[in-house]
Amino acid sequence: MTVASQKMSLEEYLNFDDGTETRYELENGELIVMPPESELNRRIASFLYIYLAKLGIPAHRLTMKTEIVVNSSRVGTRLPDLMVLSEELATALEGSRRSTIMSDMPPPLLVVEVVSPHQENRDYRYKRSEYASRRISEYWIVDPIQQRVTVLEWVEGLYEEMVYTGENVIVSPVLGVLELTAQRLLQGR
């Protein structure tokens, strides 16, 4: 749902505070309300966070709900479900007044989006090109609706994709071969 009828700049958005806990993304200059997550989507993101922590990724390099500045037809922001940060990016975010990865900061190593109903185009199409413009090494689209996990790897200026379903073990270009199947991730258990 679009909130403001007037387009906002990135600076206006970063200074915007409506006094509520409502989460927003800035899309093509428009303030978009982010609806509450479904229980399944929340469980999948939490499960993956815990799984990656158990792999040994330090907590300061795992983040949920940190926003990232992206390029669309206008500068905007996205609010991924989960990100794995490089040490350099984690250091750059320390002490920030707002948990926002700005365009002058290094990109995250991995971005994960869990698809919500009626949001498929956003995750498969728009966010894919926006994350590509940031040269994010790896982007996962976890889709509980279509029961698949798409792993996109940044290779020579484009994303190459691998799709995992059922008992297929997920292979991450950044993290390696995981002992995690698509089915287990999609169930969030």
C-alpha positions in Angstrom: 0.0 0.0 0.0 1.4 3.4 -1.0 1.3 6.0 1.8 2.3 9.3 0.4 0.9 10.7 -2.9 4.0 12.9 -3.3 7.3 11.3 -4.2 10.1 11.3 -1.6 13.8 11.6 -2.0 16.1 9.1 -0.3 17.1 11.8 2.2 13.4 12.6 3.0 12.7 8.9 3.5 15.7 8.4 5.8 14.5 11.3 7.9 10.8 10.2 7.8 9.3 9.2 11.2 5.6 8.9 11.5 5.8 8.0 15.2 4.7 4.4 14.7 6.4 1.0 14.4 5.2 0.6 10.8 7.9 -0.7 8.4 8.3 0.9 5.0 10.2 0.4 1.8 10.9 3.3 -0.6 10.0 2.2 -4.1 10.5 4.6 -7.0 10.1 7.5 -4.6 6.9 6.1 -3.0 6.6 5.1 0.6 5.3 1.5 0.7 3.8 0.0 3.9 5.3 -3.4 4.5 2.5 -5.7 5.8 3.2 -8.0 8.8 4.9 -11.3 7.8 3.0 -14.5 7.8 3.9 -16.9 10.6 5.5 -19.3 8.0 7.6 -16.6 6.5 8.8 -15.4 9.9 9.6 -19.0 10.9 11.6 -19.7 7.7 13.7 -16.5 8.1 14.3 -17.3 11.8 15.2 -20.9 11.1 17.7 -19.8 8.5 19.2 -17.2 10.8 19.7 -19.9 13.5 21.0 -22.4 10.9 23.6 -19.9 9.6 24.7 -19.0 13.1 25.3 -22.7 13.9 27.5 -22.8 10.8 29.7 -20.4 12.6 28.7 -17.1 11.0 29.1 -14.6 13.8 25.9 -12.8 15.0 27.3 -9.4 14.1 27.4 -10.5 10.4 23.8 -11.9 10.4 21.0 -9.4 10.2 17.3 -9.4 9.8 15.3 -6.4 8.7 18.3 -4.2 8.0 17.3 -2.1 5.0 19.5 -1.6 1.9 19.5 1.3 -0.6 19.0 0.1 -4.1 18.7 1.6 -7.6 15.4 1.4 -9.3 14.0 4.0 -11.6 14.7 6.2 -8.6 16.8 5.4 -5.6 14.8 3.3 -3.1 15.2 0.9 -0.2 14.4 -2.7 0.4 14.0 -4.6 3.6 15.2 -8.2 3.1 14.2 -10.9 5.5 17.9 -11.9 6.2 21.4 -10.8 5.1 24.9 -12.1 5.6 27.3 -9.2 5.9 31.0 -9.1 5.1 33.2 -8.1 8.0 33.9 -4.8 6.2 30.1 -4.1 5.9 29.4 -5.1 9.5 32.1 -2.6 10.6 30.7 0.1 8.4 27.2 -0.3 10.0 28.6 -0.1 13.6 27.4 3.0 15.3 24.9 4.0 12.6 21.9 5.7 13.9 19.8 3.7 11.4 20.3 0.1 10.3 20.6 1.0 6.6 23.2 -0.2 4.1 23.9 3.0 2.1 25.0 3.0 -1.5 28.6 4.0 -0.6 28.9 0.9 1.7 30.0 -2.5 0.4 27.2 -4.8 -0.6 26.1 -7.7 1.7 27.5 -11.2 0.7 24.0 -12.8 0.7 20.5 -11.5 0.7 17.5 -13.7 1.4 13.9 -12.8 0.6 11.0 -15.1 1.6 8.2 -14.7 -0.9 4.8 -13.5 0.4 1.5 -14.1 -1.3 0.9 -11.6 -4.2 4.5 -10.3 -3.9 6.1 -12.7 -6.4 7.0 -10.0 -9.0 8.7 -7.9 -6.3 11.0 -10.8 -5.3 11.6 -12.6 -8.6 11.8 -9.5 -10.9 12.2 -6.1 -9.3 14.4 -7.0 -6.3 16.5 -9.3 -8.6 17.5 -6.4 -10.8 17.9 -4.0 -7.8 20.2 -6.4 -6.0 22.1 -7.0 -9.2 22.7 -3.3 -9.5 24.3 -3.5 -6.1 26.4 -6.5 -7.3 25.3 -8.6 -4.4 27.2 -11.9 -4.7 24.3 -14.1 -3.8 20.5 -13.7 -3.6 18.1 -16.4 -2.4 14.4 -16.4 -3.2 12.7 -18.7 -0.7 9.3 -19.4 -2.1 6.9 -21.4 0.2 4.1 -20.8 -2.3 5.8 -22.6 -5.2 7.9 -24.8 -2.8 11.3 -23.9 -4.2 14.5 -22.1 -3.3 16.2 -20.1 -6.0 19.8 -19.4 -5.4 21.2 -16.6 -7.7 24.9 -16.1 -8.0 26.5 -12.9 -9.4 28.7 -14.0 -12.3 30.2 -11.6 -14.8 27.5 -8.9 -14.5 24.5 -11.2 -14.3 22.8 -13.6 -11.9 23.0 -17.3 -12.8 20.3 -19.3 -11.0 19.9 -22.8 -9.5 16.5 -23.9 -8.3 16.2 -26.4 -5.4 13.1 -28.3 -4.5 12.2 -31.2 -2.2 15.2 -33.2 -0.9 17.7 -31.3 -3.0 20.6 -30.1 -0.8 21.2 -26.4 -1.2 24.6 -25.3 -2.5 25.6 -21.7 -1.8 28.4 -20.1 -3.8 29.2 -18.0 -0.7 28.7 -20.6 2.0 29.4 -23.9 0.2 27.4 -27.1 0.2 24.9 -26.9 3.1 23.4 -29.9 4.9 20.1 -28.2 4.3 17.4 -29.4 1.9 14.9 -27.1 0.2 12.1 -29.0 1.9 13.5 -28.5 5.4 14.1 -24.8 4.8 10.6 -24.3 3.3 9.1 -25.9 6.4 11.3 -23.7 8.7 12.2 -26.7 10.9 
